Amino acid sequence: MRRRTQRSLTNIVLFGTVLFLIIYLNRPQSKNTPFAWTTIRYKTTSTTLPQPRGICPGLADSSKPALVVARVAADGDSEWLDSLAHLYHLCVYTADAPVDTYATHLQVPANRGHEAMAYLTFLIDNYADIPAAGAVFVHGARWAWHNDEIDYDNAVLLAALNVSAALAPLGYHNLRCDWSASMCSPSSAPAQGSLETSVNAMLEPWDARAVSDAALPAAFAALFGGDGSATGMNSVADGSASSRGAGRVLLGRTDAVRAQCCAQFVVARDRVWQRSREEYVALRQWLLDGSSDSGNIKHSQSGNVAPRDDRVAGRILSYLWHILFIKQDGVYSGVDLEQLNILACPRADECYCRLYGRCDLQGCRTPGHCYGQYLLPPDFRLPPDWAATHS
Ligand SMILES: *[C@@H]1O[C@H](CO)[C@@H](O)[C@H](O)[C@H]1NC(C)=O
């Protein structure tokens, strides 16, 4: 009898301790402290930087917006882009094309970070020549599960896209309006820095979404902190604080970065220029330094560089673009995450109208979905014969 009492007492104490720990570790942290996510401060130790071989020919003279296409051979024929050439100045990067050491145009230094390498190389090598009409950044496949169109056809979307209207409010807009598969609704996924995310990433290391969410806080800290502060908290106390400005770089356990998914977006020229060219170089180096074939063993083992797995590194960057580009009031004193989250996820009905001229839609009963506009395909995949049957 006494034994049993003792055991239940132990159990109660154990349970209480665990419960306390969970509550304690998940306690809200200073919500209102702005994030010092104002400048990319990552510093490479690489002594050589890639040559400027990503120039997009004729861009300087273009009055059209640039269409920056990040493609790989597996994306199939790029002919579908021809029908868009009267609307956009095409800049097509094929990341896995055979290396042409003499070419100076439309080359990327490595096939790394999915679309990010082409996007960043475009920004770096054409920084001074970004068209006044802006730039649209897309993937190379015409049909993709995440294209916000009833047939998932990016040719239809890009033909309908009203670039100037899309840029009018914030100078940046994701091309997706529907919130499914995104981190827009608070129920979509736990906060990136939460215990739940860390546990999910540990239990399912093959789940790129969980793993990249778990890796995001340290990656952002490395990118915006730039001094190895990935493991340090609110590190305003060190010497670099004055150059960094007020605020913290590391996401807290309850801070969620909300954003539309899938890294296709449109940006205004002055939003590109709100970042220095060196920042885009630093961001690309973070990716390159973290790749397994960089030959820089010491570097790629450091926690400061991009995760080696492209599904993880690429997905982390897909949650960074809007932070780089959205025009935020008072951005120089730091990023107000709650405000940024609201800006990152406009209502679907407003988005369809502004971007694609699909106005007065019926059946928009939730902020993130309008009936009949877009449906997430099963398993995030289109049937293999989709292109053949829809051409
Ligand atoms: C784009 O939107 C603007 C309003 O924001 C409008 O004046 C213009 O006519 C639209 N362009 C097209 C081609 O629909």
PDBQT file of the ligand as one rigid body, heavy atoms in Angstrom, charges set to zero:
ROOT
HETATM    1  C1  LIG A 401      -3.507  47.239 -63.997  1.00  0.00    +0.000 C 
HETATM    2  O1  LIG A 401      -4.060  47.806 -62.841  1.00  0.00    +0.000 OA
HETATM    3  C2  LIG A 401      -4.209  49.212 -62.881  1.00  0.00    +0.000 C 
HETATM    4  C3  LIG A 401      -4.805  49.644 -61.583  1.00  0.00    +0.000 C 
HETATM    5  O2  LIG A 401      -4.060  49.247 -60.516  1.00  0.00    +0.000 OA
HETATM    6  C4  LIG A 401      -5.093  49.623 -64.017  1.00  0.00    +0.000 C 
HETATM    7  O3  LIG A 401      -5.126  51.033 -64.110  1.00  0.00    +0.000 OA
HETATM    8  C5  LIG A 401      -4.568  49.027 -65.315  1.00  0.00    +0.000 C 
HETATM    9  O4  LIG A 401      -5.494  49.301 -66.343  1.00  0.00    +0.000 OA
HETATM   10  C6  LIG A 401      -4.372  47.536 -65.177  1.00  0.00    +0.000 C 
HETATM   11  N1  LIG A 401      -3.785  47.021 -66.393  1.00  0.00    +0.000 N 
HETATM   12  C7  LIG A 401      -4.332  46.080 -67.114  1.00  0.00    +0.000 C 
HETATM   13  C8  LIG A 401      -3.581  45.656 -68.336  1.00  0.00    +0.000 C 
HETATM   14  O5  LIG A 401      -5.380  45.566 -66.816  1.00  0.00    +0.000 OA
ENDROOT
TORSDOF 0
